[in-house]
């Protein structure tokens, strides 16, 4: 297999010839408004595209390097969901059991009927906190989880969906902690990232700070008081620049503060695309992977205000992807991961310049995904 290599400060990395459209698309994006970005494609668990380019800073003076990592926002949710799927596959976690079976305090305020699968599908009725939260409260696991355990759901669980932008990570993470005795970040590091050799972190150790590419907020970044749909109703406020603080990096926020790059996202999610195995490491059975496609909700998400299909921990293909057994999730500002079990392919992309949600937030990633599908038929 011939692999292409590219000159410094343009596009660097490896790319099979048939996936040349991915390289060309990434180059076009970086010639436009993007500052720095990376893209990866895995097929049958092996990397066939691993590209990066551009700059790590808004002034365009520092190169985006091979091992640069950045905050990928809600793509972190796919890592958290994978942890839950692994535990379910092992028989340690029943997705159809009441959450209170593992977390007794959670039964308060009428939540005895909330099931684990409701947490994974944004249907639990806990899209944000009722009690006022300071941003700093996100760094205190006990505060964040105990307040969720005490409050009542906003709708009958399982009957509606409303994007749990930040709360989902604490909800699923606390269940994982009760089942395993380990935090979500530690479980992920020991049971997922470690065996796969994936450079992805939920709670970033200080030793990696020098590799972090700062987030570049959109020009019209929402103010802390803005009614941003990703954090409606803004409790607590999560301004984009918070991702560049040490407090945010060190905390475990399993819905939003994962740090990695396209390569590491693909390395992890290729397990799901490959029926539970990637590069000789098995983390799930084929049957365990199929649980993703157990549809939990189809309709309009009342927080995002757009049509959604939710499975177990992932968004399900609503017709924009070629193959039916495909799932995905995106990160605030434009990053995306697509997992196609029919094609046994994973496509991931990350960037440091956050897009304006009203303009091209999803278009950049969509172009890269479609370019990857071109490679499958080349």
Secondary structure, 3 states (H helix, E strand, C coil): CCECCCCCCCEEEEEEHHHHHHHHHHHHHHHCCCCEEEEEEEECCEEEEEEEEEECCCCCCCECCCCCEEECHHHHHHHHHHHHHHHHHHCCCCCCCEHHHCCHHHHHHHCCCCEHHHHHCCCCCCCCCCCCCCHHHHHCHHHHHHHHHHCCCCCCCCCCCCCCCCHHHHHHHHHHHHHHCCCHHHHHHHHHHHHHCCCCEECCCHHHHHHECCCECCCCCCCCCCCCCCCCCCCCCCCHHHHHCHHHHHCCCCCCCEEECHHHHHHHHHHHHCCCEECCEECCCHHHHHHHHCCCEEEECCCCCCEEEECCCCEECCCCCCCCCEEEEECCCCCEEEEECCCCEEEEEEECECCCCCCCCCHHHHHHHHHHHHHHHC
